[in-house]
């Protein structure tokens, strides 16, 4: 009995301890969740405060640094366009807000906010006041909370209709969000309320400078195609004009010149026509019209009035109204004689070939078939022979022998010996009369005794 009582007591104590440990564990887990949620709530509220500050400062870059572009649940481009639209259209004076509640979805945090925004319309200066109730969703990205969704009234980007249409509604949102001190319909007395669409038809105004105005726009004349007189040298060409005479002109300078009856050449306007190639302006002629238009003679890149000048300009020789390639050609063509580097009226002296010695020497008196033929030729004339010629000798009962005598200058001597099988009897130089000589009678010579 006693053992059973002790066993029952042990079971009761174990149950109490288990129950106590379970309750204690649940409380610790809940406390940990509460601490984490409170930390996240603080972070999200801090980020939202920075968003409001950047919006009031109209700093789009600082604002968008707190928005996740890759996790944004709506169209990110439309939202950025709406944010920039607010900054362009409104002068944000102040945004007051009251955080209604923060709802945790694990890491994500929903922030419900009541707010009131005061601003001024930049276009017309009207003061505006907007109230609303919005929900903002924040998510943790790389260790920091960033805005990923907006719902309810459009605190941010409300000036762009596309964004207003995209923002989902929430319970508690305010229908009428914009109030102005004077709400008037577009008309002649309320042009500030008119849009570009009804400015002219309803307000009987004139739309420019992004607002409806009571009077037409006064356009100050500026440099353009219709007002070239207002242009300067720097913008004349851009307007389609041409700058000259310190003025922007519609026509080119050449066109204006010819239109006034003047003549355009040499890059300027002239009152008289240009000079052309003729007898009085040979310098204006070229090779194609020197003779036909100017009656001149073309030589060495110039049109000359006289043929003699053209002849000598080309390095040729002029004689007796005729142009010759050289002075020597002119001399010979006109019956002269060219020698000693000049033209002479009489022919020059002639060469004179003479055999001064001719021997046939027997070398073997027994056989009578071995001879040495020795000969000497001199040019007695004052000029060279001008060409080579021959010297031949006749032999006793055998063929004729011969040698070539080269061109000999005045007084020059040609002397040679030749072996022969025959005894030579006589010799003759220039047998074919190739050389014109002053004395043709001394060209032969009989063999001299030895």
C-alpha positions as a Markdown table, in Angstrom:
| # | Residue | x | y | z |
|---|---|---|---|---|
| 1 | Unk | 0.0 | 0.0 | 0.0 |
| 2 | Unk | 2.6 | 2.4 | 1.0 |
| 3 | Unk | 4.6 | 1.7 | -2.2 |
| 4 | Unk | 1.5 | 2.4 | -4.3 |
| 5 | Unk | 1.0 | 5.7 | -2.6 |
| 6 | Unk | 4.6 | 6.8 | -3.2 |
| 7 | Unk | 4.3 | 5.8 | -6.9 |
| 8 | Unk | 1.1 | 7.9 | -7.2 |
| 9 | Unk | 2.8 | 10.9 | -5.6 |
| 10 | Unk | 5.7 | 10.6 | -8.0 |
| 11 | Unk | 3.5 | 10.6 | -11.0 |
| 12 | Unk | 1.6 | 13.7 | -9.8 |
| 13 | Unk | 4.9 | 15.6 | -9.2 |
| 14 | Unk | 6.2 | 14.6 | -12.7 |
| 15 | Unk | 3.0 | 15.8 | -14.3 |
| 16 | Unk | 3.2 | 19.2 | -12.5 |
| 17 | Unk | 6.9 | 19.6 | -13.5 |
| 18 | Unk | 6.1 | 18.8 | -17.2 |
| 19 | Unk | 3.2 | 21.2 | -17.2 |
| 20 | Unk | 5.4 | 24.0 | -15.6 |
| 21 | Unk | 8.3 | 23.5 | -18.1 |
| 22 | Unk | 5.9 | 23.6 | -21.1 |
| 23 | Unk | 4.3 | 26.8 | -19.9 |
| 24 | Unk | 7.7 | 28.3 | -19.2 |
| 25 | Unk | 9.0 | 27.4 | -22.7 |
| 26 | Unk | 6.0 | 28.9 | -24.5 |
| 27 | Unk | 6.4 | 32.2 | -22.6 |
| 28 | Unk | 10.1 | 32.3 | -23.6 |
| 29 | Unk | 9.3 | 31.7 | -27.3 |
| 30 | Unk | 6.6 | 34.4 | -27.2 |
| 31 | Unk | 8.9 | 36.8 | -25.5 |
| 32 | Unk | 11.6 | 36.2 | -28.2 |
| 33 | Unk | 9.0 | 36.9 | -31.0 |
| 34 | Unk | 7.8 | 40.0 | -29.2 |
| 35 | Unk | 11.4 | 41.3 | -28.9 |
| 36 | Unk | 12.1 | 40.6 | -32.6 |
| 37 | Unk | 8.8 | 42.2 | -33.7 |
| 38 | Unk | 9.5 | 45.3 | -31.6 |
| 39 | Unk | 13.0 | 45.6 | -33.2 |
| 40 | Unk | 11.5 | 45.3 | -36.7 |
| 41 | Unk | 8.8 | 47.8 | -35.9 |
| 42 | Unk | 11.4 | 50.3 | -34.8 |
| 43 | Unk | 13.4 | 49.8 | -38.0 |
| 44 | Unk | 10.4 | 50.2 | -40.2 |
| 45 | Unk | 9.3 | 53.3 | -38.5 |
| 46 | Unk | 12.8 | 54.7 | -38.8 |
| 47 | Unk | 12.8 | 54.0 | -42.6 |
| 48 | Unk | 9.4 | 55.6 | -43.0 |
| 49 | Unk | 10.5 | 58.7 | -41.2 |
| 50 | Unk | 13.5 | 58.9 | -43.7 |
| 51 | Unk | 11.0 | 58.5 | -46.6 |
| 52 | Unk | 9.0 | 61.4 | -45.3 |
| 53 | Unk | 12.1 | 63.6 | -44.9 |
| 54 | Unk | 13.4 | 62.9 | -48.4 |
| 55 | Unk | 9.9 | 63.6 | -49.8 |
| 56 | Unk | 9.7 | 67.0 | -48.0 |
| 57 | Unk | 13.2 | 67.8 | -49.2 |
| 58 | Unk | 12.1 | 66.8 | -52.7 |
| 59 | Unk | 15.1 | 64.6 | -53.0 |
| 60 | Unk | 14.1 | 61.8 | -55.4 |
| 61 | Unk | 17.5 | 60.0 | -55.2 |
| 62 | Unk | 17.4 | 59.8 | -51.4 |
| 63 | Unk | 13.8 | 58.6 | -51.5 |
| 64 | Unk | 14.5 | 55.9 | -54.1 |
| 65 | Unk | 17.5 | 54.6 | -52.0 |
| 66 | Unk | 14.8 | 53.4 | -49.5 |
| 67 | Unk | 12.8 | 51.6 | -52.2 |
| 68 | Unk | 13.6 | 48.1 | -53.5 |
| 69 | Unk | 13.5 | 48.2 | -57.3 |
| 70 | Unk | 13.8 | 44.4 | -57.8 |
| 71 | Unk | 11.2 | 43.4 | -55.1 |
| 72 | Unk | 8.8 | 46.2 | -55.7 |
| 73 | Unk | 5.4 | 44.6 | -56.2 |
| 74 | Unk | 3.9 | 47.3 | -58.4 |
| 75 | Unk | 5.3 | 48.9 | -61.6 |
| 76 | Unk | 8.5 | 50.4 | -60.4 |
| 77 | Unk | 8.9 | 52.7 | -63.5 |
| 78 | Unk | 5.4 | 54.1 | -63.0 |
| 79 | Unk | 6.1 | 54.8 | -59.4 |
| 80 | Unk | 9.4 | 56.6 | -60.1 |
| 81 | Unk | 7.6 | 58.7 | -62.8 |
| 82 | Unk | 4.9 | 59.6 | -60.2 |
| 83 | Unk | 7.4 | 60.6 | -57.6 |
| 84 | Unk | 9.2 | 62.9 | -60.1 |
| 85 | Unk | 5.8 | 64.3 | -61.1 |
| 86 | Unk | 5.1 | 65.3 | -57.5 |
| 87 | Unk | 8.5 | 67.1 | -57.3 |
| 88 | Unk | 7.9 | 68.9 | -60.6 |
| 89 | Unk | 4.4 | 70.0 | -59.9 |
| 90 | Unk | 4.3 | 70.6 | -56.1 |
| 91 | Unk | 6.3 | 72.6 | -53.6 |
| 92 | Unk | 5.9 | 70.2 | -50.6 |
| 93 | Unk | 5.5 | 72.3 | -47.5 |
| 94 | Unk | 5.0 | 69.6 | -44.8 |
| 95 | Unk | 3.7 | 66.0 | -44.2 |
| 96 | Unk | 2.3 | 65.2 | -40.8 |
| 97 | Unk | 1.6 | 61.5 | -40.1 |
| 98 | Unk | 0.3 | 59.2 | -37.4 |
| 99 | Unk | 1.2 | 55.5 | -37.3 |
| 100 | Unk | -2.0 | 53.7 | -36.7 |
| 101 | Unk | -0.5 | 50.2 | -36.4 |
| 102 | Unk | 2.3 | 47.9 | -37.5 |
| 103 | Unk | 1.3 | 44.4 | -38.6 |
| 104 | Unk | 4.1 | 41.7 | -38.8 |
| 105 | Unk | 4.1 | 39.1 | -41.4 |
| 106 | Unk | 7.2 | 37.2 | -40.3 |
| 107 | Unk | 10.0 | 39.4 | -41.6 |
| 108 | Unk | 7.7 | 41.7 | -43.7 |
| 109 | Unk | 6.1 | 44.6 | -41.9 |
| 110 | Unk | 2.8 | 46.4 | -42.8 |
| 111 | Unk | 2.7 | 50.0 | -41.7 |
| 112 | Unk | -0.7 | 51.7 | -41.5 |
| 113 | Unk | -0.5 | 55.5 | -41.5 |
| 114 | Unk | -2.9 | 58.4 | -41.3 |
| 115 | Unk | -1.4 | 61.5 | -42.8 |
| 116 | Unk | -2.0 | 65.1 | -43.9 |
| 117 | Unk | 0.1 | 66.8 | -46.7 |
| 118 | Unk | 0.3 | 70.6 | -47.3 |
| 119 | Unk | 1.7 | 71.7 | -50.6 |
| 120 | Unk | 1.6 | 74.5 | -53.3 |
| 121 | Unk | 0.9 | 74.0 | -57.0 |
| 122 | Unk | 4.0 | 75.3 | -58.8 |
| 123 | Unk | 2.1 | 76.2 | -62.0 |
| 124 | Unk | -0.7 | 78.4 | -60.5 |
| 125 | Unk | 0.5 | 79.0 | -56.9 |
| 126 | Unk | -2.7 | 77.4 | -55.4 |
| 127 | Unk | -2.3 | 76.0 | -51.9 |
| 128 | Unk | -3.4 | 72.4 | -51.5 |
| 129 | Unk | -4.2 | 70.2 | -48.5 |
| 130 | Unk | -4.5 | 66.4 | -48.8 |
| 131 | Unk | -5.4 | 63.8 | -46.2 |
| 132 | Unk | -5.3 | 60.1 | -46.4 |
| 133 | Unk | -4.9 | 56.7 | -44.9 |
| 134 | Unk | -2.3 | 54.4 | -46.5 |
| 135 | Unk | -0.6 | 51.1 | -46.0 |
| 136 | Unk | 3.1 | 50.6 | -46.7 |
| 137 | Unk | 4.8 | 47.2 | -46.9 |
| 138 | Unk | 8.5 | 46.9 | -46.0 |
| 139 | Unk | 10.7 | 43.9 | -46.6 |
| 140 | Unk | 14.2 | 43.1 | -45.4 |
| 141 | Unk | 16.7 | 43.3 | -48.2 |
| 142 | Unk | 20.4 | 42.7 | -47.5 |
| 143 | Unk | 19.9 | 43.4 | -43.8 |
| 144 | Unk | 17.9 | 46.6 | -44.1 |
| 145 | Unk | 14.2 | 47.3 | -44.6 |
| 146 | Unk | 13.1 | 48.8 | -47.9 |
| 147 | Unk | 9.6 | 49.8 | -49.2 |
| 148 | Unk | 8.1 | 47.2 | -51.6 |
| 149 | Unk | 4.4 | 48.1 | -51.9 |
| 150 | Unk | 2.0 | 51.1 | -51.3 |
| 151 | Unk | -1.8 | 50.9 | -50.9 |
| 152 | Unk | -4.7 | 53.1 | -50.0 |
| 153 | Unk | -4.5 | 56.9 | -50.5 |
| 154 | Unk | -1.5 | 58.0 | -52.6 |
| 155 | Unk | 0.7 | 60.0 | -50.2 |
| 156 | Unk | 3.6 | 59.6 | -52.7 |
| 157 | Unk | 3.1 | 60.1 | -56.5 |
| 158 | Unk | -0.6 | 61.2 | -56.3 |
| 159 | Unk | -0.1 | 63.8 | -59.1 |
| 160 | Unk | 0.2 | 61.0 | -61.7 |
| 161 | Unk | -3.1 | 59.4 | -62.7 |
| 162 | Unk | -1.4 | 56.2 | -63.9 |
| 163 | Unk | 0.0 | 55.6 | -60.4 |
| 164 | Unk | -3.3 | 56.5 | -58.7 |
| 165 | Unk | -5.0 | 53.9 | -60.9 |
| 166 | Unk | -2.4 | 51.3 | -60.0 |
| 167 | Unk | -2.5 | 51.8 | -56.2 |
| 168 | Unk | -4.9 | 49.3 | -54.6 |
| 169 | Unk | -7.6 | 50.5 | -52.2 |
| 170 | Unk | -7.7 | 49.5 | -48.5 |
| 171 | Unk | -10.3 | 49.7 | -45.8 |
| 172 | Unk | -10.3 | 53.2 | -44.1 |
| 173 | Unk | -8.9 | 55.1 | -47.1 |
| 174 | Unk | -10.4 | 58.6 | -47.6 |
| 175 | Unk | -12.4 | 59.2 | -50.8 |
| 176 | Unk | -11.9 | 63.0 | -51.2 |
| 177 | Unk | -8.2 | 63.4 | -50.7 |
| 178 | Unk | -7.5 | 66.9 | -52.2 |
| 179 | Unk | -9.0 | 70.1 | -50.9 |
| 180 | Unk | -8.2 | 73.6 | -52.1 |
| 181 | Unk | -9.3 | 76.9 | -50.6 |
| 182 | Unk | -11.2 | 77.8 | -53.8 |
| 183 | Unk | -12.8 | 75.1 | -55.9 |
| 184 | Unk | -14.0 | 76.8 | -59.0 |
| 185 | Unk | -14.9 | 75.4 | -62.5 |
| 186 | Unk | -13.0 | 76.5 | -65.6 |
| 187 | Unk | -14.3 | 79.7 | -67.0 |
| 188 | Unk | -13.2 | 83.3 | -67.9 |
| 189 | Unk | -13.1 | 84.2 | -64.2 |
| 190 | Unk | -11.4 | 81.0 | -63.1 |
| 191 | Unk | -8.7 | 80.3 | -65.7 |
| 192 | Unk | -6.5 | 78.8 | -63.1 |
| 193 | Unk | -8.8 | 75.8 | -62.9 |
| 194 | Unk | -8.7 | 75.2 | -66.6 |
| 195 | Unk | -6.7 | 72.5 | -68.3 |
| 196 | Unk | -5.1 | 72.5 | -71.7 |
| 197 | Unk | -8.2 | 70.7 | -73.1 |
| 198 | Unk | -10.8 | 73.2 | -72.0 |
| 199 | Unk | -8.7 | 76.4 | -71.7 |
| 200 | Unk | -9.8 | 77.8 | -75.1 |
| 201 | Unk | -13.3 | 76.3 | -75.4 |
| 202 | Unk | -14.6 | 76.9 | -71.8 |
| 203 | Unk | -12.3 | 79.5 | -70.3 |
| 204 | Unk | -11.9 | 81.5 | -73.6 |
| 205 | Unk | -8.2 | 81.7 | -72.7 |
| 206 | Unk | -4.8 | 80.9 | -74.2 |
| 207 | Unk | -2.8 | 78.0 | -73.1 |
| 208 | Unk | 1.0 | 78.5 | -72.8 |
| 209 | Unk | 3.6 | 78.1 | -70.1 |
| 210 | Unk | 1.6 | 75.1 | -68.9 |
| 211 | Unk | -1.4 | 77.2 | -67.8 |
| 212 | Unk | -4.4 | 79.0 | -69.2 |
| 213 | Unk | -3.8 | 82.7 | -69.7 |
| 214 | Unk | -6.3 | 85.6 | -70.4 |
| 215 | Unk | -4.2 | 87.1 | -73.2 |
| 216 | Unk | -2.4 | 85.7 | -76.2 |
| 217 | Unk | 1.2 | 84.8 | -75.8 |
| 218 | Unk | 3.6 | 87.6 | -76.9 |
| 219 | Unk | 6.4 | 86.1 | -78.9 |
| 220 | Unk | 9.5 | 88.1 | -78.9 |
| 221 | Unk | 11.1 | 88.0 | -82.3 |
| 222 | Unk | 14.2 | 86.0 | -82.5 |
| 223 | Unk | 16.8 | 85.0 | -85.1 |
| 224 | Unk | 15.2 | 82.6 | -87.5 |
| 225 | Unk | 14.5 | 82.3 | -91.3 |
| 226 | Unk | 11.9 | 85.0 | -91.0 |
| 227 | Unk | 14.0 | 87.4 | -88.9 |
| 228 | Unk | 17.5 | 87.1 | -90.3 |
| 229 | Unk | 18.1 | 90.8 | -89.4 |
| 230 | Unk | 18.0 | 89.7 | -85.8 |
| 231 | Unk | 20.8 | 87.2 | -86.3 |
| 232 | Unk | 24.4 | 87.5 | -85.4 |
| 233 | Unk | 27.4 | 85.9 | -87.1 |
| 234 | Unk | 27.3 | 83.0 | -84.6 |
| 235 | Unk | 23.7 | 81.9 | -85.4 |
| 236 | Unk | 23.2 | 83.2 | -88.9 |
| 237 | Unk | 24.0 | 79.9 | -90.6 |
| 238 | Unk | 21.8 | 78.0 | -88.2 |
| 239 | Unk | 18.8 | 80.1 | -89.2 |
| 240 | Unk | 19.5 | 79.4 | -92.9 |
| 241 | Unk | 21.2 | 82.7 | -93.8 |
| 242 | Unk | 24.7 | 83.7 | -95.0 |
| 243 | Unk | 26.8 | 86.2 | -93.2 |
| 244 | Unk | 28.6 | 88.9 | -95.1 |
| 245 | Unk | 28.9 | 92.7 | -95.0 |
| 246 | Unk | 28.3 | 92.4 | -91.2 |
| 247 | Unk | 24.7 | 91.2 | -91.8 |
| 248 | Unk | 22.8 | 87.9 | -92.0 |
| 249 | Unk | 21.5 | 87.7 | -95.6 |
| 250 | Unk | 18.9 | 85.5 | -97.2 |
| 251 | Unk | 20.8 | 85.0 | -100.5 |
| 252 | Unk | 24.4 | 84.1 | -101.0 |
| 253 | Unk | 26.8 | 86.9 | -101.6 |
| 254 | Unk | 27.4 | 85.7 | -105.2 |
| 255 | Unk | 23.6 | 85.6 | -105.9 |
| 256 | Unk | 23.1 | 89.1 | -104.4 |
| 257 | Unk | 26.0 | 90.4 | -106.5 |
| 258 | Unk | 24.7 | 89.1 | -109.8 |
| 259 | Unk | 21.1 | 90.1 | -108.9 |
| 260 | Unk | 22.3 | 93.7 | -108.8 |
| 261 | Unk | 23.9 | 93.5 | -112.2 |
| 262 | Unk | 27.5 | 93.1 | -111.0 |
| 263 | Unk | 30.0 | 90.4 | -111.7 |
| 264 | Unk | 31.2 | 87.8 | -109.3 |
| 265 | Unk | 34.7 | 86.5 | -109.8 |
| 266 | Unk | 38.0 | 86.2 | -107.8 |
| 267 | Unk | 35.9 | 85.6 | -104.7 |
| 268 | Unk | 34.3 | 89.0 | -104.6 |
| 269 | Unk | 31.7 | 91.2 | -106.3 |
| 270 | Unk | 33.0 | 93.5 | -109.1 |
| 271 | Unk | 31.3 | 96.3 | -111.0 |
| 272 | Unk | 33.0 | 95.4 | -114.3 |
| 273 | Unk | 33.1 | 92.0 | -116.2 |
| 274 | Unk | 36.2 | 89.9 | -115.8 |
| 275 | Unk | 39.1 | 90.1 | -118.3 |
| 276 | Unk | 39.4 | 87.2 | -120.7 |
| 277 | Unk | 42.1 | 85.8 | -122.9 |
| 278 | Unk | 42.7 | 88.1 | -125.9 |
| 279 | Unk | 45.6 | 89.9 | -127.6 |
| 280 | Unk | 45.8 | 92.4 | -124.8 |
| 281 | Unk | 45.5 | 89.8 | -122.0 |
| 282 | Unk | 47.8 | 87.0 | -123.0 |
| 283 | Unk | 48.5 | 86.2 | -119.3 |
| 284 | Unk | 44.9 | 85.1 | -118.9 |
| 285 | Unk | 45.3 | 82.5 | -121.7 |
| 286 | Unk | 46.0 | 78.8 | -121.3 |
| 287 | Unk | 47.3 | 76.3 | -123.7 |
| 288 | Unk | 43.9 | 75.6 | -125.2 |
| 289 | Unk | 43.1 | 79.2 | -126.2 |
| 290 | Unk | 46.5 | 80.9 | -126.4 |
| 291 | Unk | 46.6 | 80.8 | -130.2 |
| 292 | Unk | 42.9 | 80.7 | -131.0 |
| 293 | Unk | 41.7 | 83.5 | -128.7 |
| 294 | Unk | 44.9 | 85.4 | -128.0 |
| 295 | Unk | 46.8 | 84.9 | -131.3 |
| 296 | Unk | 49.8 | 84.0 | -129.3 |
| 297 | Unk | 52.3 | 81.2 | -129.1 |
| 298 | Unk | 52.3 | 78.7 | -126.2 |
| 299 | Unk | 55.7 | 77.7 | -124.8 |
| 300 | Unk | 57.0 | 76.7 | -121.3 |
| 301 | Unk | 53.6 | 77.3 | -119.7 |
| 302 | Unk | 53.1 | 80.8 | -121.0 |
| 303 | Unk | 51.3 | 82.4 | -123.9 |
| 304 | Unk | 53.8 | 84.6 | -125.8 |
| 305 | Unk | 52.9 | 87.4 | -128.2 |
| 306 | Unk | 55.8 | 86.6 | -130.6 |
| 307 | Unk | 56.8 | 83.3 | -132.0 |
| 308 | Unk | 60.5 | 84.2 | -131.5 |
| 309 | Unk | 59.9 | 84.6 | -127.7 |
| 310 | Unk | 58.1 | 81.2 | -127.6 |
| 311 | Unk | 61.0 | 79.6 | -129.5 |
| 312 | Unk | 63.7 | 80.9 | -127.2 |
| 313 | Unk | 61.5 | 80.2 | -124.1 |
| 314 | Unk | 61.6 | 76.5 | -125.2 |
| 315 | Unk | 65.4 | 76.6 | -125.4 |
| 316 | Unk | 65.5 | 76.5 | -129.2 |
| 317 | Unk | 67.2 | 78.8 | -131.7 |
| 318 | Unk | 65.5 | 81.5 | -133.8 |
| 319 | Unk | 67.1 | 82.4 | -137.2 |
| 320 | Unk | 65.6 | 84.1 | -140.2 |
| 321 | Unk | 62.0 | 83.9 | -138.8 |
| 322 | Unk | 62.3 | 80.2 | -138.3 |
| 323 | Unk | 62.7 | 78.2 | -135.0 |
| 324 | Unk | 65.3 | 75.5 | -135.0 |
| 325 | Unk | 66.0 | 72.8 | -132.4 |
| 326 | Unk | 69.6 | 74.1 | -132.0 |
| 327 | Unk | 72.0 | 76.7 | -133.3 |
| 328 | Unk | 73.9 | 74.0 | -135.2 |
| 329 | Unk | 70.8 | 73.0 | -137.0 |
| 330 | Unk | 70.1 | 76.6 | -137.9 |
| 331 | Unk | 73.6 | 77.0 | -139.2 |
| 332 | Unk | 73.5 | 73.9 | -141.4 |
| 333 | Unk | 70.0 | 74.7 | -142.7 |
| 334 | Unk | 71.1 | 78.2 | -143.8 |
| 335 | Unk | 74.3 | 77.1 | -145.7 |
| 336 | Unk | 76.8 | 77.5 | -143.0 |
| 337 | Unk | 79.4 | 75.1 | -141.7 |
| 338 | Unk | 79.4 | 74.1 | -138.0 |
| 339 | Unk | 82.7 | 73.5 | -136.5 |
| 340 | Unk | 84.9 | 74.8 | -133.6 |
| 341 | Unk | 81.6 | 75.3 | -131.7 |
| 342 | Unk | 80.3 | 78.0 | -134.0 |
| 343 | Unk | 78.7 | 78.5 | -137.4 |
| 344 | Unk | 81.2 | 79.3 | -140.2 |
| 345 | Unk | 80.6 | 80.6 | -143.7 |
| 346 | Unk | 83.3 | 78.4 | -145.3 |
| 347 | Unk | 84.0 | 74.7 | -144.8 |
| 348 | Unk | 86.7 | 73.6 | -142.4 |
| 349 | Unk | 90.1 | 72.2 | -143.5 |
| 350 | Unk | 90.2 | 68.6 | -144.8 |
| 351 | Unk | 92.3 | 65.7 | -143.6 |
| 352 | Unk | 95.2 | 64.4 | -145.8 |
| 353 | Unk | 96.3 | 60.7 | -145.5 |
| 354 | Unk | 99.8 | 59.9 | -146.8 |
| 355 | Unk | 101.8 | 56.7 | -146.7 |
| 356 | Unk | 105.2 | 57.9 | -145.6 |
| 357 | Unk | 107.0 | 54.5 | -145.6 |
| 358 | Unk | 106.2 | 51.1 | -147.0 |
| 359 | Unk | 108.7 | 48.2 | -146.8 |
| 360 | Unk | 108.5 | 44.5 | -147.7 |
| 361 | Unk | 111.4 | 42.8 | -145.8 |
| 362 | Unk | 112.4 | 39.2 | -146.7 |
| 363 | Unk | 113.0 | 37.1 | -143.6 |
| 364 | Unk | 114.2 | 33.9 | -145.3 |
| 365 | Unk | 116.3 | 34.3 | -148.4 |
| 366 | Unk | 116.2 | 30.6 | -149.2 |
| 367 | Unk | 112.5 | 30.0 | -149.3 |
| 368 | Unk | 111.3 | 33.4 | -150.4 |
| 369 | Unk | 108.0 | 32.9 | -148.6 |
| 370 | Unk | 108.5 | 34.8 | -145.3 |
| 371 | Unk | 108.2 | 38.6 | -145.4 |
| 372 | Unk | 107.5 | 41.4 | -142.9 |
| 373 | Unk | 105.3 | 44.2 | -144.3 |
| 374 | Unk | 106.1 | 47.5 | -142.6 |
| 375 | Unk | 104.0 | 50.7 | -143.2 |
| 376 | Unk | 103.5 | 54.1 | -141.8 |
| 377 | Unk | 100.4 | 56.4 | -142.4 |
| 378 | Unk | 100.1 | 60.0 | -141.3 |
| 379 | Unk | 97.2 | 62.6 | -141.4 |
| 380 | Unk | 98.8 | 65.7 | -142.7 |
| 381 | Unk | 95.5 | 67.7 | -142.6 |
| 382 | Unk | 94.4 | 70.2 | -139.9 |
| 383 | Unk | 91.3 | 68.1 | -138.9 |
| 384 | Unk | 90.7 | 64.5 | -138.0 |
| 385 | Unk | 89.8 | 62.0 | -140.6 |
| 386 | Unk | 86.4 | 61.5 | -138.9 |
| 387 | Unk | 86.3 | 57.8 | -139.6 |
| 388 | Unk | 88.4 | 54.7 | -140.1 |
| 389 | Unk | 89.5 | 53.5 | -143.5 |
| 390 | Unk | 91.6 | 50.8 | -145.1 |
| 391 | Unk | 95.1 | 50.3 | -146.3 |
| 392 | Unk | 95.8 | 47.6 | -149.0 |
| 393 | Unk | 98.9 | 46.3 | -150.7 |
| 394 | Unk | 99.5 | 44.3 | -153.8 |
| 395 | Unk | 101.9 | 41.3 | -153.7 |
| 396 | Unk | 103.8 | 39.3 | -156.3 |
| 397 | Unk | 101.7 | 36.4 | -157.4 |
| 398 | Unk | 99.4 | 36.2 | -154.4 |
| 399 | Unk | 96.3 | 37.7 | -152.7 |
| 400 | Unk | 96.0 | 41.3 | -151.7 |
| 401 | Unk | 96.7 | 42.2 | -148.1 |
| 402 | Unk | 94.9 | 44.8 | -146.0 |
| 403 | Unk | 94.6 | 46.4 | -142.5 |
| 404 | Unk | 92.2 | 48.9 | -141.0 |
| 405 | Unk | 93.5 | 52.4 | -140.4 |
| 406 | Unk | 91.7 | 54.1 | -137.4 |
| 407 | Unk | 90.4 | 57.7 | -137.2 |
| 408 | Unk | 93.5 | 59.9 | -137.1 |
| 409 | Unk | 93.7 | 63.3 | -135.7 |
| 410 | Unk | 95.7 | 66.2 | -137.2 |
| 411 | Unk | 99.4 | 65.0 | -137.4 |
| 412 | Unk | 98.6 | 61.6 | -135.9 |
| 413 | Unk | 100.7 | 58.7 | -137.2 |
| 414 | Unk | 99.6 | 55.0 | -137.7 |
| 415 | Unk | 102.5 | 52.6 | -137.9 |
| 416 | Unk | 102.4 | 48.8 | -138.0 |
| 417 | Unk | 104.2 | 45.6 | -139.2 |
| 418 | Unk | 102.5 | 42.5 | -140.6 |
| 419 | Unk | 103.9 | 39.0 | -141.5 |
| 420 | Unk | 103.2 | 37.8 | -145.0 |
| 421 | Unk | 104.1 | 34.9 | -147.3 |
| 422 | Unk | 104.3 | 37.2 | -150.2 |
| 423 | Unk | 106.5 | 40.0 | -151.2 |
| 424 | Unk | 104.6 | 43.3 | -151.3 |
| 425 | Unk | 105.0 | 45.6 | -154.3 |
| 426 | Unk | 102.9 | 48.7 | -153.5 |
| 427 | Unk | 100.3 | 50.0 | -151.0 |
| 428 | Unk | 97.3 | 52.4 | -151.1 |
| 429 | Unk | 95.3 | 54.0 | -148.2 |
| 430 | Unk | 91.6 | 54.9 | -148.4 |
| 431 | Unk | 91.1 | 52.7 | -151.5 |
| 432 | Unk | 87.3 | 53.3 | -151.5 |
| 433 | Unk | 87.6 | 57.1 | -151.0 |
| 434 | Unk | 85.7 | 57.1 | -147.7 |
| 435 | Unk | 87.6 | 60.1 | -146.4 |
| 436 | Unk | 87.3 | 63.4 | -148.2 |
| 437 | Unk | 90.9 | 64.7 | -148.4 |
| 438 | Unk | 92.6 | 67.9 | -149.4 |
| 439 | Unk | 95.1 | 65.9 | -151.4 |
| 440 | Unk | 94.0 | 62.6 | -153.0 |
| 441 | Unk | 97.3 | 62.2 | -154.9 |
| 442 | Unk | 99.5 | 61.0 | -152.1 |
| 443 | Unk | 97.5 | 57.9 | -151.0 |
| 444 | Unk | 99.8 | 55.3 | -152.8 |
| 445 | Unk | 103.3 | 54.2 | -152.2 |
| 446 | Unk | 105.6 | 51.6 | -153.9 |
| 447 | Unk | 107.6 | 49.3 | -151.7 |
| 448 | Unk | 110.9 | 50.9 | -150.7 |
| 449 | Unk | 114.2 | 49.1 | -151.0 |
| 450 | Unk | 115.4 | 47.7 | -147.7 |
